[in-house]
């Protein structure tokens, strides 16, 4: 579930393997590129953490972030 804190949407995802995590990140990257809205994220082995905010709006959460969060949720296997 996404949390809104520090003017960002945040969610941590955990997968069975690094390959699953990397595949998920690839799908997220393609969706983000289509929206021209790119996340801040980290990956360590099977864990992916994502932070979303809209830089053009002063680094706050906007509808653009919520739409990308919904698209990301749909990509979780």
Order of alpha helices (4+ residues) and beta strands (2+ residues): beta-beta-alpha-beta-beta-alpha
